[in-house]
Amino acid sequence: MKRLIISLLVLMFGLSACAAVYTDASDSDHVTFFNSDGASIASLTQQANAYCAQYGKLATFRKNDTALVAVFDCRFANQAPR
């Protein structure tokens, strides 16, 4: 039990030190980032493009829901913006 608690604490601290990560709210049509380290939109756009590329799409910045959440749409190159 003690090992489990220590492992969970290490995992929590490790995740809190991570850069911006996309959330499980992401899918083939959009990607949502939890931006805990204040990464720039340009940096997040590169990461979003890498995520959207797996679906053959490009990322387009949609909005910041809060200071910590950024949303990008994944669109085909010829698809009109929302």
PDB file with SEQRES, HELIX, SHEET and CRYST1 records, atoms N, CA, C and O in Angstrom:
SEQRES   1 A   82  MET LYS ARG LEU ILE ILE SER LEU LEU VAL LEU MET PHE          
SEQRES   2 A   82  GLY LEU SER ALA CYS ALA ALA VAL TYR THR ASP ALA SER          
SEQRES   3 A   82  ASP SER ASP HIS VAL THR PHE PHE ASN SER ASP GLY ALA          
SEQRES   4 A   82  SER ILE ALA SER LEU THR GLN GLN ALA ASN ALA TYR CYS          
SEQRES   5 A   82  ALA GLN TYR GLY LYS LEU ALA THR PHE ARG LYS ASN ASP          
SEQRES   6 A   82  THR ALA LEU VAL ALA VAL PHE ASP CYS ARG PHE ALA ASN          
SEQRES   7 A   82  GLN ALA PRO ARG                                              
HELIX    1 AA1 LYS A    2  SER A   16  1                                  15    
HELIX    2 AA2 ILE A   41  ALA A   53  1                                  13    
SHEET    1 AA1 3 HIS A  30  PHE A  34  0                                        
SHEET    2 AA1 3 VAL A  69  ARG A  75 -1                                        
SHEET    3 AA1 3 LEU A  58  ASN A  64 -1                                        
CRYST1    1.000    1.000    1.000  90.00  90.00  90.00 P 1           1          
ATOM      1  N   MET A   1       0.822  -1.187   0.000  1.00  0.00           N  
ATOM      2  CA  MET A   1       0.000   0.000   0.000  1.00  0.00           C  
ATOM      3  C   MET A   1       0.876   1.264   0.000  1.00  0.00           C  
ATOM      4  O   MET A   1       0.581   2.250  -0.675  1.00  0.00           O  
ATOM      5  N   LYS A   2       1.947   1.197   0.772  1.00  0.00           N  
ATOM      6  CA  LYS A   2       2.847   2.345   0.836  1.00  0.00           C  
ATOM      7  C   LYS A   2       3.476   2.614  -0.530  1.00  0.00           C  
ATOM      8  O   LYS A   2       3.639   3.769  -0.924  1.00  0.00           O  
ATOM      9  N   ARG A   3       3.830   1.549  -1.253  1.00  0.00           N  
ATOM     10  CA  ARG A   3       4.406   1.705  -2.595  1.00  0.00           C  
ATOM     11  C   ARG A   3       3.418   2.359  -3.546  1.00  0.00           C  
ATOM     12  O   ARG A   3       3.789   3.211  -4.354  1.00  0.00           O  
ATOM     13  N   LEU A   4       2.154   1.954  -3.444  1.00  0.00           N  
ATOM     14  CA  LEU A   4       1.118   2.519  -4.302  1.00  0.00           C  
ATOM     15  C   LEU A   4       0.975   4.017  -4.063  1.00  0.00           C  
ATOM     16  O   LEU A   4       0.891   4.793  -5.014  1.00  0.00           O  
ATOM     17  N   ILE A   5       0.947   4.415  -2.826  1.00  0.00           N  
ATOM     18  CA  ILE A   5       0.815   5.840  -2.489  1.00  0.00           C  
ATOM     19  C   ILE A   5       2.017   6.623  -2.999  1.00  0.00           C  
ATOM     20  O   ILE A   5       1.860   7.706  -3.563  1.00  0.00           O  
ATOM     21  N   ILE A   6       3.197   6.089  -2.806  1.00  0.00           N  
ATOM     22  CA  ILE A   6       4.406   6.770  -3.282  1.00  0.00           C  
ATOM     23  C   ILE A   6       4.392   6.869  -4.801  1.00  0.00           C  
ATOM     24  O   ILE A   6       4.743   7.906  -5.363  1.00  0.00           O  
ATOM     25  N   SER A   7       3.986   5.793  -5.466  1.00  0.00           N  
ATOM     26  CA  SER A   7       3.912   5.809  -6.934  1.00  0.00           C  
ATOM     27  C   SER A   7       2.924   6.855  -7.429  1.00  0.00           C  
ATOM     28  O   SER A   7       3.206   7.577  -8.386  1.00  0.00           O  
ATOM     29  N   LEU A   8       1.777   6.938  -6.786  1.00  0.00           N  
ATOM     30  CA  LEU A   8       0.774   7.932  -7.178  1.00  0.00           C  
ATOM     31  C   LEU A   8       1.276   9.359  -6.961  1.00  0.00           C  
ATOM     32  O   LEU A   8       1.033  10.235  -7.790  1.00  0.00           O  
ATOM     33  N   LEU A   9       1.962   9.591  -5.866  1.00  0.00           N  
ATOM     34  CA  LEU A   9       2.507  10.926  -5.609  1.00  0.00           C  
ATOM     35  C   LEU A   9       3.555  11.303  -6.648  1.00  0.00           C  
ATOM     36  O   LEU A   9       3.571  12.433  -7.135  1.00  0.00           O  
ATOM     37  N   VAL A  10       4.424  10.368  -6.986  1.00  0.00           N  
ATOM     38  CA  VAL A  10       5.443  10.632  -8.007  1.00  0.00           C  
ATOM     39  C   VAL A  10       4.776  10.927  -9.340  1.00  0.00           C  
ATOM     40  O   VAL A  10       5.185  11.849 -10.045  1.00  0.00           O  
ATOM     41  N   LEU A  11       3.763  10.162  -9.692  1.00  0.00           N  
ATOM     42  CA  LEU A  11       3.039  10.376 -10.940  1.00  0.00           C  
ATOM     43  C   LEU A  11       2.369  11.749 -10.956  1.00  0.00           C  
ATOM     44  O   LEU A  11       2.430  12.455 -11.964  1.00  0.00           O  
ATOM     45  N   MET A  12       1.734  12.131  -9.858  1.00  0.00           N  
ATOM     46  CA  MET A  12       1.067  13.441  -9.792  1.00  0.00           C  
ATOM     47  C   MET A  12       2.064  14.575  -9.974  1.00  0.00           C  
ATOM     48  O   MET A  12       1.809  15.505 -10.739  1.00  0.00           O  
ATOM     49  N   PHE A  13       3.181  14.513  -9.288  1.00  0.00           N  
ATOM     50  CA  PHE A  13       4.176  15.575  -9.408  1.00  0.00           C  
ATOM     51  C   PHE A  13       4.803  15.582 -10.792  1.00  0.00           C  
ATOM     52  O   PHE A  13       5.111  16.649 -11.324  1.00  0.00           O  
ATOM     53  N   GLY A  14       4.994  14.423 -11.374  1.00  0.00           N  
ATOM     54  CA  GLY A  14       5.536  14.339 -12.729  1.00  0.00           C  
ATOM     55  C   GLY A  14       4.603  14.955 -13.741  1.00  0.00           C  
ATOM     56  O   GLY A  14       5.052  15.662 -14.643  1.00  0.00           O  
ATOM     57  N   LEU A  15       3.309  14.702 -13.613  1.00  0.00           N  
ATOM     58  CA  LEU A  15       2.342  15.268 -14.550  1.00  0.00           C  
ATOM     59  C   LEU A  15       2.187  16.768 -14.374  1.00  0.00           C  
ATOM     60  O   LEU A  15       1.962  17.483 -15.350  1.00  0.00           O  
ATOM     61  N   SER A  16       2.302  17.250 -13.155  1.00  0.00           N  
ATOM     62  CA  SER A  16       2.145  18.687 -12.943  1.00  0.00           C  
ATOM     63  C   SER A  16       3.307  19.474 -13.536  1.00  0.00           C  
ATOM     64  O   SER A  16       3.173  20.672 -13.786  1.00  0.00           O  
ATOM     65  N   ALA A  17       4.435  18.828 -13.764  1.00  0.00           N  
ATOM     66  CA  ALA A  17       5.593  19.504 -14.344  1.00  0.00           C  
ATOM     67  C   ALA A  17       5.588  19.451 -15.866  1.00  0.00           C  
ATOM     68  O   ALA A  17       6.475  20.012 -16.508  1.00  0.00           O  
ATOM     69  N   CYS A  18       4.605  18.788 -16.444  1.00  0.00           N  
ATOM     70  CA  CYS A  18       4.550  18.631 -17.899  1.00  0.00           C  
ATOM     71  C   CYS A  18       4.215  19.944 -18.588  1.00  0.00           C  
ATOM     72  O   CYS A  18       3.630  20.851 -17.997  1.00  0.00           O  
ATOM     73  N   ALA A  19       4.596  20.017 -19.832  1.00  0.00           N  
ATOM     74  CA  ALA A  19       4.220  21.153 -20.675  1.00  0.00           C  
ATOM     75  C   ALA A  19       2.755  20.998 -21.051  1.00  0.00           C  
ATOM     76  O   ALA A  19       2.062  20.117 -20.544  1.00  0.00           O  
ATOM     77  N   ALA A  20       2.294  21.861 -21.942  1.00  0.00           N  
ATOM     78  CA  ALA A  20       0.909  21.804 -22.389  1.00  0.00           C  
ATOM     79  C   ALA A  20       0.609  20.433 -22.978  1.00  0.00           C  
ATOM     80  O   ALA A  20       1.364  19.919 -23.803  1.00  0.00           O  
ATOM     81  N   VAL A  21      -0.484  19.858 -22.552  1.00  0.00           N  
ATOM     82  CA  VAL A  21      -0.876  18.540 -23.041  1.00  0.00           C  
ATOM     83  C   VAL A  21      -2.292  18.594 -23.563  1.00  0.00           C  
ATOM     84  O   VAL A  21      -3.136  19.318 -23.034  1.00  0.00           O  
ATOM     85  N   TYR A  22      -2.553  17.815 -24.618  1.00  0.00           N  
ATOM     86  CA  TYR A  22      -3.924  17.770 -25.089  1.00  0.00           C  
ATOM     87  C   TYR A  22      -4.722  16.837 -24.196  1.00  0.00           C  
ATOM     88  O   TYR A  22      -4.191  15.880 -23.632  1.00  0.00           O  
ATOM     89  N   THR A  23      -6.003  17.136 -24.081  1.00  0.00           N  
ATOM     90  CA  THR A  23      -6.851  16.402 -23.160  1.00  0.00           C  
ATOM     91  C   THR A  23      -7.603  15.297 -23.868  1.00  0.00           C  
ATOM     92  O   THR A  23      -7.577  15.195 -25.095  1.00  0.00           O  
ATOM     93  N   ASP A  24      -8.269  14.475 -23.090  1.00  0.00           N  
ATOM     94  CA  ASP A  24      -9.080  13.416 -23.675  1.00  0.00           C  
ATOM     95  C   ASP A  24     -10.375  13.959 -24.274  1.00  0.00           C  
ATOM     96  O   ASP A  24     -11.175  13.197 -24.817  1.00  0.00           O  
ATOM     97  N   ALA A  25     -10.581  15.266 -24.179  1.00  0.00           N  
ATOM     98  CA  ALA A  25     -11.715  15.902 -24.856  1.00  0.00           C  
ATOM     99  C   ALA A  25     -11.409  16.101 -26.337  1.00  0.00           C  
ATOM    100  O   ALA A  25     -12.273  16.550 -27.091  1.00  0.00           O  
ATOM    101  N   SER A  26     -10.203  15.777 -26.758  1.00  0.00           N  
ATOM    102  CA  SER A  26      -9.787  15.938 -28.150  1.00  0.00           C  
ATOM    103  C   SER A  26     -10.282  14.768 -28.992  1.00  0.00           C  
ATOM    104  O   SER A  26     -10.406  13.643 -28.509  1.00  0.00           O  
ATOM    105  N   ASP A  27     -10.563  15.059 -30.268  1.00  0.00           N  
ATOM    106  CA  ASP A  27     -10.954  14.010 -31.205  1.00  0.00           C  
ATOM    107  C   ASP A  27     -10.505  14.415 -32.601  1.00  0.00           C  
ATOM    108  O   ASP A  27      -9.651  15.291 -32.737  1.00  0.00           O  
ATOM    109  N   SER A  28     -11.058  13.802 -33.638  1.00  0.00           N  
ATOM    110  CA  SER A  28     -10.602  14.091 -34.999  1.00  0.00           C  
ATOM    111  C   SER A  28     -11.040  15.462 -35.497  1.00  0.00           C  
ATOM    112  O   SER A  28     -10.555  15.916 -36.533  1.00  0.00           O  
ATOM    113  N   ASP A  29     -11.948  16.134 -34.786  1.00  0.00           N  
ATOM    114  CA  ASP A  29     -12.441  17.444 -35.213  1.00  0.00           C  
ATOM    115  C   ASP A  29     -11.876  18.610 -34.412  1.00  0.00           C  
ATOM    116  O   ASP A  29     -11.924  19.750 -34.872  1.00  0.00           O  
ATOM    117  N   HIS A  30     -11.350  18.351 -33.240  1.00  0.00           N  
ATOM    118  CA  HIS A  30     -10.749  19.427 -32.453  1.00  0.00           C  
ATOM    119  C   HIS A  30      -9.764  18.847 -31.447  1.00  0.00           C  
ATOM    120  O   HIS A  30      -9.803  17.664 -31.109  1.00  0.00           O  
ATOM    121  N   VAL A  31      -8.882  19.722 -30.983  1.00  0.00           N  
ATOM    122  CA  VAL A  31      -7.925  19.344 -29.942  1.00  0.00           C  
ATOM    123  C   VAL A  31      -7.950  20.430 -28.876  1.00  0.00           C  
ATOM    124  O   VAL A  31      -7.890  21.622 -29.179  1.00  0.00           O  
ATOM    125  N   THR A  32      -8.040  20.000 -27.632  1.00  0.00           N  
ATOM    126  CA  THR A  32      -8.106  20.906 -26.495  1.00  0.00           C  
ATOM    127  C   THR A  32      -6.843  20.722 -25.664  1.00  0.00           C  
ATOM    128  O   THR A  32      -6.499  19.602 -25.287  1.00  0.00           O  
ATOM    129  N   PHE A  33      -6.157  21.819 -25.382  1.00  0.00           N  
ATOM    130  CA  PHE A  33      -4.937  21.768 -24.588  1.00  0.00           C  
ATOM    131  C   PHE A  33      -5.177  22.325 -23.198  1.00  0.00           C  
ATOM    132  O   PHE A  33      -5.844  23.346 -23.034  1.00  0.00           O  
ATOM    133  N   PHE A  34      -4.633  21.652 -22.205  1.00  0.00           N  
ATOM    134  CA  PHE A  34      -4.518  22.197 -20.863  1.00  0.00           C  
ATOM    135  C   PHE A  34      -3.131  22.810 -20.802  1.00  0.00           C  
ATOM    136  O   PHE A  34      -2.131  22.094 -20.742  1.00  0.00           O  
ATOM    137  N   ASN A  35      -3.071  24.125 -20.818  1.00  0.00           N  
ATOM    138  CA  ASN A  35      -1.811  24.853 -20.960  1.00  0.00           C  
ATOM    139  C   ASN A  35      -1.313  25.324 -19.602  1.00  0.00           C  
ATOM    140  O   ASN A  35      -1.420  26.505 -19.272  1.00  0.00           O  
ATOM    141  N   SER A  36      -0.774  24.409 -18.821  1.00  0.00           N  
ATOM    142  CA  SER A  36      -0.360  24.734 -17.462  1.00  0.00           C  
ATOM    143  C   SER A  36       0.928  25.541 -17.393  1.00  0.00           C  
ATOM    144  O   SER A  36       1.203  26.173 -16.373  1.00  0.00           O  
ATOM    145  N   ASP A  37       1.721  25.530 -18.461  1.00  0.00           N  
ATOM    146  CA  ASP A  37       2.995  26.250 -18.408  1.00  0.00           C  
ATOM    147  C   ASP A  37       2.975  27.567 -19.179  1.00  0.00           C  
ATOM    148  O   ASP A  37       4.016  28.209 -19.319  1.00  0.00           O  
ATOM    149  N   GLY A  38       1.813  27.979 -19.682  1.00  0.00           N  
ATOM    150  CA  GLY A  38       1.702  29.261 -20.381  1.00  0.00           C  
ATOM    151  C   GLY A  38       2.374  29.289 -21.736  1.00  0.00           C  
ATOM    152  O   GLY A  38       2.903  30.325 -22.140  1.00  0.00           O  
ATOM    153  N   ALA A  39       2.364  28.171 -22.448  1.00  0.00           N  
ATOM    154  CA  ALA A  39       2.975  28.112 -23.781  1.00  0.00           C  
ATOM    155  C   ALA A  39       2.279  29.084 -24.731  1.00  0.00           C  
ATOM    156  O   ALA A  39       1.091  29.369 -24.576  1.00  0.00           O  
ATOM    157  N   SER A  40       3.015  29.585 -25.703  1.00  0.00           N  
ATOM    158  CA  SER A  40       2.455  30.537 -26.666  1.00  0.00           C  
ATOM    159  C   SER A  40       1.503  29.826 -27.620  1.00  0.00           C  
ATOM    160  O   SER A  40       1.560  28.606 -27.779  1.00  0.00           O  
ATOM    161  N   ILE A  41       0.627  30.603 -28.252  1.00  0.00           N  
ATOM    162  CA  ILE A  41      -0.299  30.055 -29.239  1.00  0.00           C  
ATOM    163  C   ILE A  41       0.488  29.447 -30.403  1.00  0.00           C  
ATOM    164  O   ILE A  41       0.081  28.425 -30.956  1.00  0.00           O  
ATOM    165  N   ALA A  42       1.604  30.064 -30.776  1.00  0.00           N  
ATOM    166  CA  ALA A  42       2.433  29.527 -31.865  1.00  0.00           C  
ATOM    167  C   ALA A  42       2.949  28.132 -31.515  1.00  0.00           C  
ATOM    168  O   ALA A  42       2.927  27.229 -32.351  1.00  0.00           O  
ATOM    169  N   SER A  43       3.408  27.964 -30.290  1.00  0.00           N  
ATOM    170  CA  SER A  43       3.900  26.662 -29.841  1.00  0.00           C  
ATOM    171  C   SER A  43       2.773  25.635 -29.788  1.00  0.00           C  
ATOM    172  O   SER A  43       2.940  24.490 -30.207  1.00  0.00           O  
ATOM    173  N   LEU A  44       1.629  26.059 -29.270  1.00  0.00           N  
ATOM    174  CA  LEU A  44       0.482  25.151 -29.198  1.00  0.00           C  
ATOM    175  C   LEU A  44      -0.024  24.787 -30.591  1.00  0.00           C  
ATOM    176  O   LEU A  44      -0.493  23.671 -30.813  1.00  0.00           O  
ATOM    177  N   THR A  45       0.071  25.738 -31.536  1.00  0.00           N  
ATOM    178  CA  THR A  45      -0.364  25.463 -32.910  1.00  0.00           C  
ATOM    179  C   THR A  45       0.478  24.350 -33.520  1.00  0.00           C  
ATOM    180  O   THR A  45      -0.049  23.483 -34.218  1.00  0.00           O  
ATOM    181  N   GLN A  46       1.782  24.368 -33.261  1.00  0.00           N  
ATOM    182  CA  GLN A  46       2.656  23.301 -33.765  1.00  0.00           C  
ATOM    183  C   GLN A  46       2.239  21.949 -33.194  1.00  0.00           C  
ATOM    184  O   GLN A  46       2.180  20.953 -33.915  1.00  0.00           O  
ATOM    185  N   GLN A  47       1.954  21.922 -31.908  1.00  0.00           N  
ATOM    186  CA  GLN A  47       1.530  20.675 -31.269  1.00  0.00           C  
ATOM    187  C   GLN A  47       0.166  20.234 -31.789  1.00  0.00           C  
ATOM    188  O   GLN A  47      -0.067  19.045 -32.008  1.00  0.00           O  
ATOM    189  N   ALA A  48      -0.738  21.199 -31.987  1.00  0.00           N  
ATOM    190  CA  ALA A  48      -2.069  20.880 -32.502  1.00  0.00           C  
ATOM    191  C   ALA A  48      -1.981  20.342 -33.926  1.00  0.00           C  
ATOM    192  O   ALA A  48      -2.700  19.410 -34.284  1.00  0.00           O  
ATOM    193  N   ASN A  49      -1.101  20.926 -34.740  1.00  0.00           N  
ATOM    194  CA  ASN A  49      -0.919  20.424 -36.106  1.00  0.00           C  
ATOM    195  C   ASN A  49      -0.396  18.988 -36.096  1.00  0.00           C  
ATOM    196  O   ASN A  49      -0.808  18.171 -36.920  1.00  0.00           O  
ATOM    197  N   ALA A  50       0.496  18.686 -35.180  1.00  0.00           N  
ATOM    198  CA  ALA A  50       1.005  17.313 -35.070  1.00  0.00           C  
ATOM    199  C   ALA A  50      -0.123  16.358 -34.689  1.00  0.00           C  
ATOM    200  O   ALA A  50      -0.196  15.243 -35.205  1.00  0.00           O  
ATOM    201  N   TYR A  51      -0.996  16.792 -33.792  1.00  0.00           N  
ATOM    202  CA  TYR A  51      -2.136  15.959 -33.388  1.00  0.00           C  
ATOM    203  C   TYR A  51      -3.111  15.778 -34.550  1.00  0.00           C  
ATOM    204  O   TYR A  51      -3.519  14.654 -34.844  1.00  0.00           O  
ATOM    205  N   CYS A  52      -3.488  16.877 -35.216  1.00  0.00           N  
ATOM    206  CA  CYS A  52      -4.470  16.820 -36.303  1.00  0.00           C  
ATOM    207  C   CYS A  52      -3.936  16.069 -37.516  1.00  0.00           C  
ATOM    208  O   CYS A  52      -4.714  15.498 -38.280  1.00  0.00           O  
ATOM    209  N   ALA A  53      -2.623  16.063 -37.701  1.00  0.00           N  
ATOM    210  CA  ALA A  53      -2.014  15.399 -38.856  1.00  0.00           C  
ATOM    211  C   ALA A  53      -2.320  13.907 -38.882  1.00  0.00           C  
ATOM    212  O   ALA A  53      -2.360  13.303 -39.954  1.00  0.00           O  
ATOM    213  N   GLN A  54      -2.535  13.313 -37.723  1.00  0.00           N  
ATOM    214  CA  GLN A  54      -2.857  11.885 -37.699  1.00  0.00           C  
ATOM    215  C   GLN A  54      -4.210  11.597 -38.346  1.00  0.00           C  
ATOM    216  O   GLN A  54      -4.517  10.450 -38.670  1.00  0.00           O  
ATOM    217  N   TYR A  55      -5.021  12.649 -38.534  1.00  0.00           N  
ATOM    218  CA  TYR A  55      -6.309  12.523 -39.215  1.00  0.00           C  
ATOM    219  C   TYR A  55      -6.264  13.144 -40.611  1.00  0.00           C  
ATOM    220  O   TYR A  55      -7.293  13.251 -41.278  1.00  0.00           O  
ATOM    221  N   GLY A  56      -5.073  13.553 -41.052  1.00  0.00           N  
ATOM    222  CA  GLY A  56      -4.922  14.175 -42.363  1.00  0.00           C  
ATOM    223  C   GLY A  56      -5.466  15.590 -42.406  1.00  0.00           C  
ATOM    224  O   GLY A  56      -5.898  16.060 -43.459  1.00  0.00           O  
ATOM    225  N   LYS A  57      -5.449  16.280 -41.259  1.00  0.00           N  
ATOM    226  CA  LYS A  57      -6.036  17.616 -41.159  1.00  0.00           C  
ATOM    227  C   LYS A  57      -5.010  18.620 -40.647  1.00  0.00           C  
ATOM    228  O   LYS A  57      -3.928  18.248 -40.192  1.00  0.00           O  
ATOM    229  N   LEU A  58      -5.370  19.902 -40.728  1.00  0.00           N  
ATOM    230  CA  LEU A  58      -4.562  21.003 -40.199  1.00  0.00           C  
ATOM    231  C   LEU A  58      -5.286  21.633 -39.018  1.00  0.00           C  
ATOM    232  O   LEU A  58      -6.515  21.631 -38.965  1.00  0.00           O  
ATOM    233  N   ALA A  59      -4.526  22.169 -38.077  1.00  0.00           N  
ATOM    234  CA  ALA A  59      -5.112  22.804 -36.897  1.00  0.00           C  
ATOM    235  C   ALA A  59      -5.333  24.290 -37.135  1.00  0.00           C  
ATOM    236  O   ALA A  59      -4.503  24.966 -37.743  1.00  0.00           O  
ATOM    237  N   THR A  60      -6.462  24.784 -36.646  1.00  0.00           N  
ATOM    238  CA  THR A  60      -6.790  26.204 -36.688  1.00  0.00           C  
ATOM    239  C   THR A  60      -7.218  26.628 -35.289  1.00  0.00           C  
ATOM    240  O   THR A  60      -8.110  26.023 -34.696  1.00  0.00           O  
ATOM    241  N   PHE A  61      -6.574  27.677 -34.763  1.00  0.00           N  
ATOM    242  CA  PHE A  61      -6.907  28.145 -33.421  1.00  0.00           C  
ATOM    243  C   PHE A  61      -8.344  28.624 -33.376  1.00  0.00           C  
ATOM    244  O   PHE A  61      -8.765  29.411 -34.225  1.00  0.00           O  
ATOM    245  N   ARG A  62      -9.101  28.158 -32.395  1.00  0.00           N  
ATOM    246  CA  ARG A  62     -10.486  28.589 -32.227  1.00  0.00           C  
ATOM    247  C   ARG A  62     -10.607  29.626 -31.111  1.00  0.00           C  
ATOM    248  O   ARG A  62     -11.074  30.741 -31.343  1.00  0.00           O  
ATOM    249  N   LYS A  63     -10.181  29.252 -29.888  1.00  0.00           N  
ATOM    250  CA  LYS A  63     -10.364  30.173 -28.758  1.00  0.00           C  
ATOM    251  C   LYS A  63      -9.597  29.693 -27.536  1.00  0.00           C  
ATOM    252  O   LYS A  63      -9.157  28.546 -27.455  1.00  0.00           O  
ATOM    253  N   ASN A  64      -9.455  30.608 -26.597  1.00  0.00           N  
ATOM    254  CA  ASN A  64      -9.003  30.282 -25.248  1.00  0.00           C  
ATOM    255  C   ASN A  64     -10.246  30.260 -24.378  1.00  0.00           C  
ATOM    256  O   ASN A  64     -10.903  31.288 -24.214  1.00  0.00           O  
ATOM    257  N   ASP A  65     -10.578  29.109 -23.818  1.00  0.00           N  
ATOM    258  CA  ASP A  65     -11.725  29.057 -22.913  1.00  0.00           C  
ATOM    259  C   ASP A  65     -11.399  29.768 -21.607  1.00  0.00           C  
ATOM    260  O   ASP A  65     -12.242  30.468 -21.045  1.00  0.00           O  
ATOM    261  N   THR A  66     -10.192  29.587 -21.134  1.00  0.00           N  
ATOM    262  CA  THR A  66      -9.690  30.270 -19.942  1.00  0.00           C  
ATOM    263  C   THR A  66      -8.206  30.519 -20.198  1.00  0.00           C  
ATOM    264  O   THR A  66      -7.703  30.261 -21.292  1.00  0.00           O  
ATOM    265  N   ALA A  67      -7.527  31.012 -19.200  1.00  0.00           N  
ATOM    266  CA  ALA A  67      -6.084  31.219 -19.349  1.00  0.00           C  
ATOM    267  C   ALA A  67      -5.341  29.889 -19.486  1.00  0.00           C  
ATOM    268  O   ALA A  67      -4.207  29.859 -19.965  1.00  0.00           O  
ATOM    269  N   LEU A  68      -5.970  28.797 -19.071  1.00  0.00           N  
ATOM    270  CA  LEU A  68      -5.297  27.500 -19.086  1.00  0.00           C  
ATOM    271  C   LEU A  68      -5.773  26.553 -20.178  1.00  0.00           C  
ATOM    272  O   LEU A  68      -5.174  25.494 -20.366  1.00  0.00           O  
ATOM    273  N   VAL A  69      -6.827  26.900 -20.900  1.00  0.00           N  
ATOM    274  CA  VAL A  69      -7.385  25.987 -21.906  1.00  0.00           C  
ATOM    275  C   VAL A  69      -7.407  26.662 -23.270  1.00  0.00           C  
ATOM    276  O   VAL A  69      -7.927  27.768 -23.414  1.00  0.00           O  
ATOM    277  N   ALA A  70      -6.841  25.995 -24.268  1.00  0.00           N  
ATOM    278  CA  ALA A  70      -6.849  26.494 -25.646  1.00  0.00           C  
ATOM    279  C   ALA A  70      -7.459  25.420 -26.543  1.00  0.00           C  
ATOM    280  O   ALA A  70      -7.153  24.236 -26.406  1.00  0.00           O  
ATOM    281  N   VAL A  71      -8.331  25.850 -27.469  1.00  0.00           N  
ATOM    282  CA  VAL A  71      -9.035  24.915 -28.345  1.00  0.00           C  
ATOM    283  C   VAL A  71      -8.652  25.190 -29.796  1.00  0.00           C  
ATOM    284  O   VAL A  71      -8.646  26.338 -30.239  1.00  0.00           O  
ATOM    285  N   PHE A  72      -8.335  24.129 -30.530  1.00  0.00           N  
ATOM    286  CA  PHE A  72      -8.019  24.199 -31.954  1.00  0.00           C  
ATOM    287  C   PHE A  72      -8.977  23.284 -32.701  1.00  0.00           C  
ATOM    288  O   PHE A  72      -9.307  22.198 -32.225  1.00  0.00           O  
ATOM    289  N   ASP A  73      -9.422  23.725 -33.874  1.00  0.00           N  
ATOM    290  CA  ASP A  73     -10.216  22.871 -34.754  1.00  0.00           C  
ATOM    291  C   ASP A  73      -9.277  22.124 -35.683  1.00  0.00           C  
ATOM    292  O   ASP A  73      -8.271  22.676 -36.128  1.00  0.00           O  
ATOM    293  N   CYS A  74      -9.600  20.871 -35.977  1.00  0.00           N  
ATOM    294  CA  CYS A  74      -8.876  20.087 -36.978  1.00  0.00           C  
ATOM    295  C   CYS A  74      -9.726  20.087 -38.242  1.00  0.00           C  
ATOM    296  O   CYS A  74     -10.847  19.578 -38.244  1.00  0.00           O  
ATOM    297  N   ARG A  75      -9.189  20.659 -39.317  1.00  0.00           N  
ATOM    298  CA  ARG A  75      -9.942  20.774 -40.571  1.00  0.00           C  
ATOM    299  C   ARG A  75      -9.102  20.293 -41.737  1.00  0.00           C  
ATOM    300  O   ARG A  75      -7.872  20.334 -41.706  1.00  0.00           O  
ATOM    301  N   PHE A  76      -9.805  19.832 -42.773  1.00  0.00           N  
ATOM    302  CA  PHE A  76      -9.125  19.556 -44.031  1.00  0.00           C  
ATOM    303  C   PHE A  76      -8.725  20.891 -44.640  1.00  0.00           C  
ATOM    304  O   PHE A  76      -9.374  21.903 -44.374  1.00  0.00           O  
ATOM    305  N   ALA A  77      -7.688  20.917 -45.436  1.00  0.00           N  
ATOM    306  CA  ALA A  77      -7.131  22.164 -45.977  1.00  0.00           C  
ATOM    307  C   ALA A  77      -8.166  23.003 -46.714  1.00  0.00           C  
ATOM    308  O   ALA A  77      -8.098  24.231 -46.661  1.00  0.00           O  
ATOM    309  N   ASN A  78      -9.110  22.388 -47.391  1.00  0.00           N  
ATOM    310  CA  ASN A  78     -10.091  23.146 -48.174  1.00  0.00           C  
ATOM    311  C   ASN A  78     -11.403  23.376 -47.429  1.00  0.00           C  
ATOM    312  O   ASN A  78     -12.368  23.858 -48.023  1.00  0.00           O  
ATOM    313  N   GLN A  79     -11.456  23.044 -46.147  1.00  0.00           N  
ATOM    314  CA  GLN A  79     -12.673  23.189 -45.357  1.00  0.00           C  
ATOM    315  C   GLN A  79     -12.786  24.609 -44.817  1.00  0.00           C  
ATOM    316  O   GLN A  79     -11.814  25.158 -44.299  1.00  0.00           O  
ATOM    317  N   ALA A  80     -13.972  25.206 -44.937  1.00  0.00           N  
ATOM    318  CA  ALA A  80     -14.203  26.581 -44.480  1.00  0.00           C  
ATOM    319  C   ALA A  80     -14.187  26.643 -42.953  1.00  0.00           C  
ATOM    320  O   ALA A  80     -14.572  25.682 -42.288  1.00  0.00           O  
ATOM    321  N   PRO A  81     -13.737  27.784 -42.392  1.00  0.00           N  
ATOM    322  CA  PRO A  81     -13.739  27.949 -40.935  1.00  0.00           C  
ATOM    323  C   PRO A  81     -15.153  27.986 -40.381  1.00  0.00           C  
ATOM    324  O   PRO A  81     -16.106  28.298 -41.095  1.00  0.00           O  
ATOM    325  N   ARG A  82     -15.276  27.662 -39.098  1.00  0.00           N  
ATOM    326  CA  ARG A  82     -16.583  27.697 -38.418  1.00  0.00           C  
ATOM    327  C   ARG A  82     -16.955  29.093 -38.025  1.00  0.00           C  
ATOM    328  O   ARG A  82     -18.020  29.308 -37.445  1.00  0.00           O  
TER     329      ARG A  82                                                      
END                                                                             
